[in-house]
Amino acid sequence: MAQKEHRTPTYPAALRMARIAFELPSHPSGWPLESIRRELDISERTLKRYLAAAQTNLIDRAGKPYFEVVADGERVKLRLPAFRRPLESTAYQAASLYFTLTILQFLEGTVLKEGMEDLWEKFRKTLPVYERNDFATLDKKFFAIPHAPKDYRDFDHILDPIIKGLIREYRLRIDYVTGLVHEVDPYTLVAYKGGLYLIGKTHVNEKITTLAVERMRKAELVVRSDGSLQKFIYPPNFRPDRHTEGAFGIIVEEQPVEVAILIHNAETETYLRARNIHPTQKFTRRRDGKTVLTMKVRGTTELRNWVLGFGPWLEVLKPRALRLEMAGLLKEAARNYA
């Protein structure tokens, strides 16, 4: 049987492959191929040729590769196999997990926070002893300041049935502050601006709705007449990202609305340009030097409150109904200071 021919890469290819091998450990979660291509200033076809050559030549005596190509959503990445990743990548993962937990501080005192703390403790115990010593002061090195978080310490009687309903696909009966009692097929629990919201299909009107957890007076699993719990079929086509797509926040309305907002000073423009306010955002410079922010949003309730927070520096140009609403609210606010 003829042996497989191993081709030695040419000098430029070998140099670029060496750079990839040298820098790859600094990307513990993977290095996107598109980023590699741009940094090396080569075509996609050339990069594929380099990787093919590397897969043939860069193997150890056991025949194991030095890297692997994996899909991460729509992106394709190059990364070290788990058995080759340096200890720094484990530290990186630990720091990432801990920092994520600090962002969820508003869940303090709930069953959700206890579950996350258990997860962290189990992960921490897998670290080498010297790594555990270095991580003893993580609470000083990673910190998050929540913005006006809601307090869920007394909501385990609400969260327990919600979590069971979500995981096991059981229908819930929820007594809401509006006076309505919803029978809900729970789809998704959402964390948004320091609060928890349940998205699901309510059988009050057979529509998908969003309910704030702290506004639930009671939540329980629905029991059938035979004593069994009421199951529901989770819709295979439902995705929370698609459901909330286009919304300005958590409140979703059916029809999208074209919004135009005039920015009155450079500081506010700089602040807004540095943020992803909405997927459809667009900044357009006018002849007078001022900039207009345009978006196509599904729902203006949260947008109204957001604009109010900027006081005189933002002005709604359209839609007209929102502009008139803003004018009325600002007049009322001005009377408070008269």
C-alpha positions in Angstrom: 0.0 0.0 0.0 1.4 3.4 -1.0 2.2 5.7 1.9 0.4 9.1 2.0 2.7 11.8 0.7 3.5 14.6 3.2 4.1 17.9 1.4 6.3 20.4 3.0 4.7 23.9 2.9 6.5 26.6 1.0 8.2 29.3 3.1 5.4 31.9 3.1 2.9 29.2 4.0 5.0 27.7 6.7 5.6 31.2 8.2 1.9 31.9 8.3 1.2 28.5 9.7 3.8 29.1 12.4 2.1 32.4 13.3 -1.3 30.6 13.6 0.2 27.9 15.8 1.9 30.5 18.0 -1.1 32.7 18.5 -3.8 30.0 18.7 -3.3 29.4 22.5 -4.2 33.0 23.1 -7.7 32.3 21.8 -9.0 29.7 24.3 -12.6 29.9 22.9 -11.5 29.6 19.3 -10.1 31.9 16.6 -12.6 32.7 13.9 -11.3 31.8 10.4 -12.5 35.2 9.1 -10.3 37.0 11.7 -7.3 34.8 10.8 -7.8 35.5 7.1 -8.0 39.3 7.7 -4.9 39.3 10.0 -2.8 37.3 7.6 -4.2 39.3 4.6 -4.9 36.2 2.6 -7.9 34.9 0.6 -10.4 32.3 2.0 -9.1 29.8 -0.5 -5.5 30.3 0.5 -6.4 29.9 4.2 -8.2 26.7 3.4 -5.1 25.5 1.6 -2.9 26.3 4.6 -5.2 24.5 7.0 -5.3 21.5 4.8 -1.5 21.4 4.7 -1.3 21.9 8.4 -3.8 19.0 9.1 -1.5 16.8 7.1 1.8 18.0 8.6 1.0 19.2 12.1 0.3 16.0 13.9 2.0 14.3 16.8 3.5 10.8 17.0 0.1 9.4 18.1 -1.4 10.8 14.9 -3.4 13.4 16.8 -3.9 16.9 15.3 -2.6 20.0 16.8 -5.8 22.0 16.1 -9.4 21.4 15.1 -11.9 23.4 13.0 -15.3 23.8 14.7 -18.6 25.6 14.0 -19.8 28.1 16.5 -23.2 29.2 15.3 -22.7 30.8 11.9 -18.9 31.3 12.5 -16.2 28.7 11.9 -13.3 28.7 14.3 -9.9 27.2 14.7 -9.0 26.0 18.2 -6.8 23.7 20.2 -8.3 20.3 21.1 -9.2 20.0 24.7 -6.2 17.8 25.5 -3.8 20.5 24.2 -5.3 23.6 25.7 -3.0 25.4 28.1 -4.0 25.9 31.8 -4.6 29.5 31.0 -7.7 28.5 28.9 -9.1 26.8 32.0 -8.4 30.0 34.0 -10.0 32.0 31.3 -13.2 29.9 31.4 -13.3 30.1 35.2 -13.0 33.9 35.1 -15.7 34.1 32.4 -18.1 32.0 34.5 -17.4 34.0 37.7 -17.9 37.3 35.9 -21.2 36.1 34.4 -22.4 35.1 37.9 -21.6 38.6 39.2 -23.9 40.1 36.5 -26.8 38.0 37.8 -26.5 39.4 41.3 -30.1 40.5 41.3 -31.1 36.8 41.7 -29.5 36.8 45.2 -31.5 34.7 47.6 -33.4 32.7 45.0 -33.2 29.1 43.9 -31.7 30.2 40.6 -28.8 31.9 42.4 -28.2 28.9 44.6 -28.0 26.7 41.5 -25.4 29.0 40.0 -23.4 29.0 43.1 -23.4 25.2 43.2 -22.2 25.2 39.6 -19.4 27.6 40.4 -18.3 25.6 43.4 -18.2 22.4 41.4 -16.2 24.1 38.7 -13.8 25.7 41.2 -13.0 22.3 42.7 -11.9 21.0 39.3 -9.1 23.6 39.1 -5.6 22.8 40.2 -4.7 23.9 43.8 -2.5 26.8 42.7 -5.3 28.1 40.4 -7.8 27.9 43.3 -5.4 30.1 45.4 -5.1 32.7 42.6 -8.9 32.7 42.3 -9.5 33.3 46.0 -9.9 37.1 45.4 -12.1 37.0 42.3 -14.8 38.9 44.2 -12.4 41.9 44.1 -11.2 41.5 40.5 -14.6 41.0 38.8 -17.6 43.1 39.9 -20.9 44.2 38.4 -23.1 47.1 39.5 -26.7 46.2 38.7 -29.0 49.0 37.5 -32.1 49.3 39.7 -32.4 45.5 40.1 -35.7 43.9 41.3 -35.7 41.9 44.5 -36.7 38.2 44.1 -35.6 36.9 47.6 -39.2 36.2 48.5 -40.3 34.7 45.2 -39.2 31.1 45.4 -42.9 30.1 45.6 -43.3 31.7 42.2 -40.0 30.7 40.6 -40.2 27.0 41.7 -43.3 26.2 39.6 -42.1 28.4 36.7 -38.8 26.4 36.5 -40.6 23.1 36.7 -43.1 24.2 34.1 -40.3 25.3 31.8 -38.2 22.2 32.1 -40.9 19.6 32.1 -43.3 21.5 29.8 -46.2 21.7 32.3 -48.9 24.3 32.0 -49.0 27.1 34.7 -51.9 28.9 36.3 -50.8 32.5 37.1 -52.8 35.0 39.2 -51.6 38.4 37.8 -51.9 41.8 39.3 -54.2 43.0 36.5 -56.9 40.7 38.0 -56.6 38.1 35.2 -55.8 34.5 35.9 -53.8 33.2 33.1 -53.3 29.5 32.1 -49.9 29.8 30.4 -47.8 27.4 28.4 -44.3 28.7 29.6 -41.8 29.1 26.8 -38.9 31.2 28.0 -37.7 32.9 31.2 -36.0 36.1 30.3 -33.6 38.2 32.4 -33.9 41.9 31.3 -32.6 45.0 33.1 -32.3 43.3 36.5 -35.8 41.7 36.2 -37.3 38.4 35.2 -40.0 37.9 32.7 -41.9 34.9 31.5 -42.8 34.6 27.8 -45.5 32.0 27.0 -48.9 31.4 25.4 -51.8 32.5 27.5 -55.1 30.8 27.0 -57.0 34.0 28.0 -56.7 35.1 24.3 -54.5 32.3 22.8 -51.6 34.7 22.2 -48.0 34.9 23.2 -47.6 37.3 26.1 -44.9 38.5 28.5 -45.5 38.5 32.2 -43.3 40.1 34.9 -42.4 37.6 37.6 -42.7 40.2 40.4 -46.3 41.0 39.3 -47.4 37.5 39.8 -49.5 37.0 42.9 -49.5 33.3 42.6 -48.1 30.6 40.2 -48.9 26.9 40.3 -48.8 23.9 38.0 -52.2 23.1 36.4 -53.6 19.7 37.7 -55.9 17.7 35.5 -59.1 16.1 36.8 -57.4 12.8 37.0 -54.7 14.3 39.3 -51.9 14.4 36.7 -50.1 17.6 35.7 -51.3 19.3 32.5 -48.6 18.9 29.8 -48.3 21.1 26.7 -46.3 20.7 23.4 -43.5 23.2 23.1 -43.8 24.7 19.6 -40.8 23.6 17.6 -40.7 26.8 15.6 -40.7 29.2 18.6 -37.5 31.1 19.4 -37.3 33.9 21.9 -34.8 35.8 19.8 -37.2 35.8 16.8 -40.2 36.6 19.0 -38.5 39.7 20.5 -36.7 40.7 17.3 -37.3 44.4 16.5 -38.7 45.2 20.0 -37.2 48.0 21.9 -36.8 46.1 25.2 -39.1 43.4 26.5 -42.5 44.7 25.4 -43.4 43.3 21.9 -46.0 44.9 19.7 -47.2 43.4 16.4 -46.5 46.2 13.8 -43.1 47.8 13.5 -42.9 51.6 13.6 -40.4 53.9 11.9 -38.9 56.2 14.5 -36.7 59.3 13.9 -34.9 61.0 16.8 -32.9 64.2 16.6 -29.7 64.4 18.7 -29.1 67.9 20.0 -25.5 67.7 21.2 -22.2 66.0 20.3 -21.7 64.3 23.7 -25.0 62.4 23.5 -24.3 61.4 19.9 -20.9 60.0 20.9 -22.5 58.1 23.8 -25.2 56.6 21.5 -22.9 55.7 18.6 -20.8 53.6 21.0 -23.8 51.4 21.9 -26.0 48.8 20.1 -29.3 50.5 20.9 -31.3 48.5 18.3 -30.5 46.2 15.4 -32.0 48.7 12.9 -30.3 51.8 14.2 -28.8 54.2 11.7 -27.2 57.6 12.3 -27.6 60.2 9.5 -25.9 63.7 9.6 -28.1 66.6 8.5 -27.0 69.7 6.7 -27.2 71.7 9.9 -24.6 69.4 11.5 -27.0 67.6 13.8 -27.6 63.9 13.6 -30.8 61.9 13.3 -31.1 58.4 14.8 -33.6 56.2 13.0 -34.9 52.8 14.0 -37.7 50.4 13.1 -39.1 49.2 16.4 -42.0 46.9 17.5 -43.4 48.9 20.4 -42.7 52.5 21.6 -43.6 52.2 25.3 -40.0 51.5 26.5 -38.6 53.8 23.8 -40.7 56.7 25.2 -39.2 56.1 28.7 -35.7 55.8 27.2 -36.0 59.1 25.4 -37.3 60.8 28.5 -34.2 59.8 30.3 -32.1 62.0 28.0 -34.1 65.2 28.8 -33.4 68.0 26.3 -30.8 66.2 24.3 -33.2 64.0 22.3 -36.2 65.1 20.3 -38.7 62.7 18.7 -39.4 63.7 15.1 -41.6 60.8 14.2 -44.0 59.1 14.5 -46.3 62.0 15.2 -48.3 60.2 17.8 -45.1 59.5 19.9 -43.9 63.1 19.4 -47.2 64.5 20.7 -47.1 62.0 23.7 -43.6 63.1 24.5 -44.6 66.8 24.3 -47.5 66.2 26.8 -45.3 64.3 29.2 -42.5 66.9 29.2 -45.1 69.7 29.8 -46.3 67.8 32.8 -42.8 67.3 34.0 -42.0 71.0 33.6 -45.0 72.0 35.7 -43.5 69.9 38.6 -40.6 72.4 38.6 -42.6 75.6 38.1 
